[in-house]
Amino acid sequence: MDDSESAVTLIERRDTEDYNGPPDHRIGVRHSAYPHLSHDEIERFNFLAQMNEHLAGRVAPAVEIAWKARVEPRFEAEHGRRPANRHEARKALLIDPVFQTWSALRRMTMEQRQEAGRWAALRQAETLAATAASLIRQGQLSLDPDLPIPRYVTAVDHHCMPGSYHGETFSGDVAGPASYDSGIYVTVRGRGGALNDGIGQTLASWIRETYPSLRPRRIIDLGTTTGHNLLPLAQAFPKAEVIGVDVGAPVLRYAAARASSLGVDNVRFIQADASHLSQFDDGAFDLVMSTMFLHELSLPALGAILTESHRLLAEGGLMINMEQPPYKGMGPFEQAMRDWDAHYNNEPFWTTLHDLDLDEHFTAAGFVRDKLIHVTFEDPLGAVGGGRISMVFVGARK
């Protein structure tokens, strides 16, 4: 078979295979606060999502092959035993060229995702700020310029995001969250849903199916960011008063503008530290929630926020948090691969959180052990394409 025949065969095979990769970035919903993206900016996002798909689907399996074929045997030959934990496994992997390639390329895609989103937002920063300001309704947003930003936020540009969630370069700035909203597509490989709200959709659906009698009067989302996973709850319970809390002013401005542009009018956003919410009475909320928030805290903050969650929750209410699965039950290699974010993606609390027995922390905060909740899901609602996105809902009734 010559080169031309080989190329024809490859094309024919691709044409007959069902495409199962990231959807085109263009299928996402463009609300009024969303940044305008040029053709080239969209294609950068598409390329980076495809690169992440390639790394997850083809390069990561090659790392496992290398682990079994030479990395683990070499460690066993040198130490007379297999790696005992993920820390030993990671150090053994660091000198392997396949792991080095996968790790370097994965870091590159994250940095380039931030560069692509940041550049698209910065070139229209003033326009985005003006648009957001015009969309925010009176009483929808409450900011506190004197709020101390916790060190676990200020000390790190989380997942390589310049300025993390709180940074701004001028009054009214929303460039950071606009970059986040457009670029998270790359990280989840387009599987977060058309509005990046698949987790929120899944949570809303699960609550309504599991607790059909629960009709929350008030809902609070801790670490709401752009509110993308809160709005499905506000829509599922339209009679509820819904509040999103975050320490970052830019993300809250964008969240309020985004909610307004999508016609969700029973939600408001407040700048506050989730560990100190004294403006709310005991038992003020029937649903206390968070999504992908706990892993970005610190250990003292985790305890304080869970204790505050217990105080805020009404009797019979539900506290629920979405996170990725804990490491318990995983082998050293899988743990080491999942722990990559802690070492190379500016997520310093990631490794600690996934090692914790959260049940112990929930009970220390005041929740009763026999009312704790653990539910595992594969893929959020609204996801498009193949692959899996594992997530767990952990929490408790009161």
Secondary structure as GFF3:
##gff-version 3
##sequence-region A 1 398
A	DSSP	alpha_helix	3	16	.	.	.	ID=ss1
A	DSSP	three_ten_helix	25	27	.	.	.	ID=ss2
A	DSSP	alpha_helix	39	54	.	.	.	ID=ss3
A	DSSP	pi_helix	55	59	.	.	.	ID=ss4
A	DSSP	alpha_helix	60	66	.	.	.	ID=ss5
A	DSSP	pi_helix	67	71	.	.	.	ID=ss6
A	DSSP	alpha_helix	72	79	.	.	.	ID=ss7
A	DSSP	alpha_helix	86	93	.	.	.	ID=ss8
A	DSSP	alpha_helix	97	122	.	.	.	ID=ss9
A	DSSP	alpha_helix	125	135	.	.	.	ID=ss10
A	DSSP	beta_strand	141	142	.	.	.	ID=ss11
A	DSSP	alpha_helix	151	154	.	.	.	ID=ss12
A	DSSP	three_ten_helix	158	160	.	.	.	ID=ss13
A	DSSP	alpha_helix	175	187	.	.	.	ID=ss14
A	DSSP	alpha_helix	198	210	.	.	.	ID=ss15
A	DSSP	beta_strand	218	222	.	.	.	ID=ss16
A	DSSP	alpha_helix	231	236	.	.	.	ID=ss17
A	DSSP	beta_strand	241	246	.	.	.	ID=ss18
A	DSSP	alpha_helix	249	261	.	.	.	ID=ss19
A	DSSP	beta_strand	267	271	.	.	.	ID=ss20
A	DSSP	beta_strand	285	291	.	.	.	ID=ss21
A	DSSP	three_ten_helix	294	296	.	.	.	ID=ss22
A	DSSP	alpha_helix	299	312	.	.	.	ID=ss23
A	DSSP	beta_strand	313	323	.	.	.	ID=ss24
A	DSSP	alpha_helix	332	338	.	.	.	ID=ss25
A	DSSP	alpha_helix	340	344	.	.	.	ID=ss26
A	DSSP	alpha_helix	350	353	.	.	.	ID=ss27
A	DSSP	alpha_helix	358	364	.	.	.	ID=ss28
A	DSSP	three_ten_helix	369	371	.	.	.	ID=ss29
A	DSSP	beta_strand	372	378	.	.	.	ID=ss30
A	DSSP	beta_strand	390	397	.	.	.	ID=ss31
###
